[in-house]
Amino acid sequence: METLRKRNQNTGWIILFLLPVLALILAFFIYPILFLLYVSFMEWNGIQPMSFIGLENFREIFSEDVFRTSIKNNVIWAMSAAFLQIPLALLLALVLTRAPRGWKFFRTIYFLPNVISLVALAMMWSALYNPEFGLINSILEAVGRGELTRNWLGEIDTALPAVIFSYQIYVGYFMVIILAGTMSVPREFYEAAVMDGANVLQQELYITLPVIRGIIVTAGTLAVAFALRQFETTFLMTAGGPANRTPVMGLYMYRRMAGLDYGKAAATGVLLIALGIVILGALQRVFGKSDAVGDSQQ
């Protein structure tokens, strides 16, 4: 009886401490999503009263080529995060875990872009890609490969890859997450592997990767989530051009809001959330759920 009374008291304290967080989640997450869903069924310019039009907003935006291109680009961004950014971050983390000469310096350099304004970095990359005075074309001409010079952000074939490539500079953020996991692997595992004759590659494949699998999935989930909500880099570097080949759903939603078409902007937001759930769910089904604690106990 005494144990049951103490358990009830603990439950009361737990609920009391959770209430502020629950209030914040309801106010700044649940309510905005419900309001977004509500507005997506309305015609609304933000000034006049809302008018219910059902699924008309969804039908109209799906009929636009720009929106369909935006969905495709969002998927490309997400895949680049999962299959380019995370493998690069993993490779860097594995190398730095071995503590080569100057590893602390390189760790700081790789992470540094994450503390610099995204606007400043986007402007820097725009200057590098400049067809007349950009450093990239200048280097190509200097090494005698002038035929490879391009208007990187102005040509249909190179604009999207150029923008996505520039975003890989943020690989250091995920490198630090994975590095924290690799450095927590007990050294005894590697010492035993060395005694059994395992080389470095075998140690990473059969010790490091299985132990930090959950951390890799967590980093991948974050990378894909960040890529899906991509807006600033595209807006600043190409504004969706050339010929509407690089827009993303965030940019399409911004344009609708700027045009006071909040119904279609809300419908785009709902579809962006749905796309994120589908992609993240598919990736977790393929690579497994992130359960670093569970993995380490197995």
N, C-alpha and C positions, 0 to 999 in steps of 0.2 A: 504493500500500500504506500509505504514511504517512497519507494522507488518510482511508483506511478505519479505521485505528487511532484517529485523533483523533475520528472520528465515533462509534466505539464507546465511547470514553471519555466523550464528551459525553452519549451516551445513558444511560450508567450514572449520571452526575451528575443528569441530568434525572429519572430514575426515583427516585433517592435523595431528591431534593427534593420529589417528588410523593407519596412514601409517607406522610408525616404527614397531608397533606390527604386522601389516599385512606382512611387509617384513620379519620379523623373522619367522612367521608361514610359509610363502612360502618357505623360505630358509631351515628351520630345521624341517619341518613337511610335507608339501605338496610335495615338490620336492623329499625328500628321499622315501616317499611312492610310488610316481610315478616311481622312478628309481628302487625301489624294485620290483614293478610289471613288469617293463620292463625286468629286469635281470631274473625274474622267467621263462621267455619264451626262455632263452638263455642257451647255453652251454658255460661256461666260467670258466677258472682257475685263473683269475686275472692277467694273463701275456699275453697270446695270445689273438687275437681279438675274440669278441663274435661271436657265431654261433647260428642262430635262429633254434629252434627245437620244437616250439609250446608248446603243453601240455605234452611233454614227461617227463619233470621233475616231474610234478604232478603225472603222471601215475606210474613212477618208485618209488617215495617215498611212495605212497599208497600201493604198492605191498610188502613193507617191514613190517615185524611183529613189528620191533622196533618202527617204526613211528606210527603204529596203537596203540601200547601200550602207546606211548607218548601222543597221543590225549586223550586216556582214562584217563591217569594220570593227564593231565591238567584239565579235567572236574572234577575229584575227588578233586584236589586242590581247584578249584573254589567253589565247593559245600561245602568243609570244611570251606572255608572263610565265605560263606553266612550263613551256618546253624550251625557252631560251634564257629568261632571266633567272629562274630557279636553278637550272643546271650550272649556269655561270657562278651563281652565288655558292652553290655546293662545292664546285671545284676550288674556288678561292678559299672557302672555309677549310677544306681538306688540306690545302697547301699550307695555310697559315697555322693550322693546328700542329704541324710538324715543327713550328718555331724556327723557320729559316732566318738567316741574318737580316735584321731590319724588319721583322714581321710586324712589330708594333707600329712602326712608321707607316707601312703599307696598309695596315688595318685602318689607321686614321685617314689616310688618303682616300681609300675606297669608300669610307663612310661620309667623307666631307661633303659631297654634293647634297646629301640629305639635310644639311643645315643651311644651305644656300637657297635664296629665293628661287622658286620655280620660274618666275617671270624672268629673272636675270639669266638663268640657264637657257631658257627658251630663246631669249634674244641672242645669247652667245652662239647657240647652234644655228640660228638663222644667219648670223654673220659668217659662220664657218661654211655654210651651204651656199653663200652668195655666189652667183654664177660669174661675176666679174672680178671681185676682190677677195672671195672666200679662200680660206687656207686649204681646203680640200682640193679644189681645182688647181690652186697654185702648186701644191705638192705633186699632183699628177702631171702637170706640165713640166715641173722641174726634173722628174724622173723619166721624161720622154714618153709619157702615156697621155698626151694631150687629147687623143681620140676618145678617152674615157671621161673627159670633163662633161658635166651636165648642169642644167638648171635643176638642181636636185629637188627643190620644193615646188618647181613650176611645171614639171613634166608629169604626165599621168602615170607613167610606169614607175617612177622613182619617188614620188611625193610621200605615199604612205609608208613604204619601207624606210625612208629617211627619217620620218617623224618617229616611227617605232624604234629605230636604231638609237636615236638621240635619247630616248627614255630609258635605255639600258644603263645609263649612267647612275641610276638609283639602285643598282645591284647591291651596293654596300649595305643597305638596310637589311636585306634578307640574308646577306653574308653574316652579319653580326648575330642574327637569330640562330642560324645554323651553327655558327662558330661556338656559341654558348653551349650548344648540345654536344658538339664534337669534343670540346675541352672537358666535358663532364664524364666522358667515357673512362672507366677505371684503367689506369696504365697497366695493371696486372694482366689484362686481356691481351695487350700487345706483347708484353714480355713472354707470356706463355706461347703466343703465336710464333714469335721469333725462335723460341727454343724448339718448336716443331718444324722450323724451316720455312715459314710463310714469309713471302716478300711483301713489300709495301702495298702493292696493288691488291694482293690477297687479303691483307689486313683490313684495307678499306672496304673491300667487297663483302667480306664475311664477318667483320666485327663492327666497323663504324656504321655502315649504312643500315644494317638491321636494327642496331640500337637506337639510332636517331630517326628512324622511319617516321614516327609520329611528329617530330619536330619539322621534318621536311614537308610533310603534308600540311602542317600548320602554316609554314612559310609560303607554301604554294597557294593555299587558300587566301592568305592576305594579298599575295601578288596578283592573283586573278581578280580579287575584289577591287583592288586599286586600279587595275587596268580597265575593268568594266565601267568604272565611274570617271574614266578619262574625259577631260574637257580642256583644261588650261593649255596643255602643250599643243593640241590641235588648233585651238582657237588662236593662239598667239603666233604659231608658225605658218599655218596655211589657211586658217579661217574656213576650213572645209573644202578648199580648192585643191588643185585646179579642176574645173568642170565638175565640182561636187563629187570628187572621188575620195576625199579623206574625211568626210564628216563622221561623227560618232553620235550616239543617241543623246548624250549630254548636250552637245552643240545644237542638235536639232531641237531639243527641248528649250534651250536658251533662245533660239530664234523665234519659237512659238510664243514664249513669254514676252519677248521684246515686241512682238506684233500684237500683244494683248489678246492672244488666243489661248486662254488658260485651260480650256477644256482639252484641247489637243495636247498641250504641254503636260497636263496631268495624265492623260492616256499614255503618253510616251514614258512618263515616269513609272507607271504601273507595269508597262511592258519591260522596262529596264530591270525592275525588281524581279519580274518573272524570269527574264533571261538569266539573271544572276543566279537565281535559285536552281534553274535547270543545269547551267554550266558547272556550278560548284557541286551540285549533287552528282553529276556525271563523273567529275574528277575524283570525288571522294569514293564513288563506287569502284572506279578503276584502280585507284592507288590506296584505298583504305582510309578509314577515318583517323583523325589525329588524336591519338591517345598516348602521349609521351610517357605518362605515369604508368599506364598499363603495360606499355612496351618494355619499360625499364625493369618491371617486376617479373617479366616472363623469363 
